[in-house]
Amino acid sequence: MPGLEGRPVDTTRSGARQHRMLKEAVLLLFAFRQQSESEVEPNVLSRIAATHQRIPPHIYDFFVDALIHTVCCNAQAELPAFDPECFGNAAQAELVEDHWRISVEPAISYMKRRASMPLAAAA
């Protein structure tokens, strides 16, 4: 089955494992923001960045968009909001989306920088 950029999708992973990995990823995004010296290596994302270094930086934008759509609702897919703060009016949902984007931005920027580094330099 083709995935992003025409690469095959690993369909052997169980739903439970994917859920656990996604939960860890979201927690690490927030932990990175809270880490006082997040640019000092190693940090909470160093291990993940090393294993994700071959992912093109622009792919992280798709990840953030998918995360935000999942959290705050994806009207196009007619999915309900996961975050109860997104219920109600559109202005409230937009505010919550903005806060999620601001919260994950430092970690996503770090992952993009690491993805842009030559493989030997990032190790």
N, C-alpha and C positions, 0 to 999 in steps of 0.2 A: 504494500500500500504506500503510495507516495506521500511525503510530508512536505514541510517547508523546503523551498529551494529544490524540490524534486528528490530529496533524500528519502530513503525508506523509513517508515515509522516502525519502531520496535513494538510489535503487537504481542510480544511474549510477557510483558510486564503485567502483573495483576493490577486490578483497580485499587486494591488496598495499598499496594506498594506505591503506585502513582500518587495516591492521596497522601500518603506519608511523606513522599518526596516533595510534593507541592507545599504541604504544611511546613516542612523544614525550610523550604526556600523562602516562604513569606516571613517566617520568624527570623531568618537570617537577614532579610532586607531591613526589618525593623531594628534588629540588634546592631547592624552596621551603623545605622543612624545614631543609635544611642552610645556607641563606642566612642570614648573621648578622643582617641588617637587613631581614627579609622584608616588614615593613610599610612600608618606605620605597619610594616610587614613583620611577622604574620598578623593577620586580623581574622575576624570571623568569616570572611569571604575568601580568604587566600586559597583554601583547599578547593572550594567550588570554582573559583576563577581559573585555577590550574587545569581542572578537568573540563572546563567549558571554553578553553582558549580558542578552539577552532571554530566556534560559533561566530558568524559575522556580526559585528556590532549592531547593525540595523535590526537584527532579529529580536533584540531586547525590547525594541519599541513595540513589536507585535505582542510580546509577553506582557508588557505593562498594559497595553490596550485590552488584552484578553482578561487580565486580572481585574482591571477596573470594571469592565463589562460584567464580570461575574459578581463582583462585590455590589455594584450599584444598579444592576439590571441591564439587560440587553433587550431593549424594546423590539429590535428587529427579529430576534429569536423568540420573542414573547416569553422571556425567562423572568421570574420574580427577583427582586433585589435580595441579596444575601445579607447585607448590612441593614438592620432595621432603621438606621438613620437616613437611609435613602428613600424610605416610604414617605409619602406625602407629596408635597409640591416639587416641581421640576427645579426650582431655585435651590431648594434644600439638597436635592440629589446632586446637582452640579457642584455645590459647595463641598459635599462629602467627596466627590470624585477628585476635586482639586486638592483636598487635603491628603487623599491617598497618593496622588501623583507626587506631591511635595515630599511625603514621607518616604517613598521608595526611590526618589531621584538620586540621592547620594550613592546608594548601593548600585543602582543601574549604571550611573556614570562610571563608577569604579570598574564594574564588569566590562563595560565598553572599552575603557582605557586598557584594561588587561588583555582584552581580545585583540586590540590593535597592536600590541607589543609583539616583537619577534619572539618565537617560542623560547629560545635560549635566554633572552633577557628577562622573561617572566618567571623563570624557574628559580 
